[in-house]
């Protein structure tokens, strides 16, 4: 120990003075700031961002490999690795004193010191601790194993991917992955409790919030400035430093792993099945694993990165209509499939339409089954229909289709904690695990209206938009024919089918008010003979009028595990879906009592 002191004490004084003059150290250089993190959490990038602040100078992992590495301290006249083994708390204290000669903080990664002395990293000084962690620990462990097998732990995404392509992976050890997830989870809990027990001020920061592709640039910078405010040094102000921070937070440049890399692991499906969980994350469909479908905006004021409307989704509310008749059976199968395969934070809501004189009343069997499945039942009063009681609703079904909007309004009322409301046509099934989809961070999601609907509106689009008081966007989308009785193609402004609608919960009230105004104005004019699809085009016109960012879902839901069986022939020809429904009948045999009264569904009983 004396040898180490003699090697460094005198030179350090001279070097420190020289460096102080060169780069201007903060006035108060005592150790105050600590980034405490587990591996593969983006901590190295966070150190770089923190060091952009004129009052912060953090040392990068000075205790790595259970030694104090003086070369890691980056003194310019130290070219050889001079190390001091850290075996005791006294060794840590001596390390603090050495670090303090140049830095006012440092980063430490859990596991770099022995378990019996590592807690002193947190308790040895009056730090203000940033506790950096990942919500998705499965992805963290896989990232760590990939890095270890490649012997490459960082760098830009481009260099990483280039080296990654040169590497052949063998199947990963499932038991090892499970043990590592459990181990890091226990350590996170242990150190958080240590901080609380010792009244140490700490601030939780999550990898997904800083580096996730679904998080806006503004939100990321807000978190960075919250860190600086927590440390008491004020926000990052100089534009050149803000620009550098934005670049470091760009997932396209620095995010190393993705679905593509995970799928190079031979047994990735087994890993997902045996190691994934809601608590510690899934390998796929997590907040930071998918690139969003590129949103299309109808306003030059909106971009993906600068609009405050884009936000990550933590909780979903799924709502569907359940009314007397065939929709009862469809709603029950939909609810059961959602309950089986949803692996996210969610609420299920069944909207029962009124007045009963028009819509009827679902059976007690149906209502009891919905409750058994954990579905909240709510009632919607469709005043658009109620105000027009003399209409032949069998001939003019467009009026009944307006139940969809009132169902979304109901979900907004009941599921107040949900970020996203998703309306589903009752003739849909969820047939595989759904943990969320990053596309829903965009305020409005729907699939394009089919060409069979749009052909009725040719030459009338301008009139529809004018009636609604909206400006028709310049963008046109090509729609190809569905059958030989239609033109080969036509071009339409973005317009949507209402069988699957995603809408941010905080926008529902404003959107629904505008929707009703638009619908009433459009349907009051006798512009077309076939009014069936007027309800559908109202969704797109309202969205354009509000200048909402939107996401077009492909008609076959390639990224979403939903199956839409309209017409029913699609279901009868799909053995996988029939098997799913028959397994639901085994789980909820009371559904058979309703099917017995409806011959169109009795094929499921054989």
Secondary structure, 3 states (H helix, E strand, C coil): CHHHHHHHHHHHHHHHHHHHHHHCCCCCCCCCEEEEECCCCCHHHHHHHHCCCCCCCEEECCCHHHEEEHHHHCCCCCCCCCEEECCCHHHHHHHHHHHCCCCCEEEEECCCCCHHHHCHHHHCCCCEEEEEECCCHHHHHHHHHHHHHHCCCCCCHHHHHHHHHCCCCCCCCHHHHHHHHHHHHHHHHHHHHHHHHCCCCEEEEEHHHHHCCCCCHHHHHHHHHHHHHHHCCCCCCCHHHHHHHHHHCCHHHHCCCCHHHHCCCCCHHHHHHHHCECCCECCCCCCCCCCCCCCECCCCCCCCCCCCCCCCCCEEEEEEECCCCHHHHHHHHHHHHHHHHECCEEEEEEEEEECHHHHCCCCHHHHHHHHHCCCEEEEEECHHHHCCCCCCCCCCCHHHHCHHHHHHHHHHHHCCCCCEEEEECCCEEECCCECCCHHHHCCEEEEECCHHHHHHHCCCHHHHHHHHCCCCCCCCEEEECCCCCCCCEEEECCCEEEEEEEEEHHHHHHHHHHHHHHHHHHHCCCCCCCCCCHHHHHHHHHHHHCCCCEEEECCCCCCCCEEECCCCHHHHCCHHHHHHHHHHHHHCCCHHHHHCCCHHHHHHHC
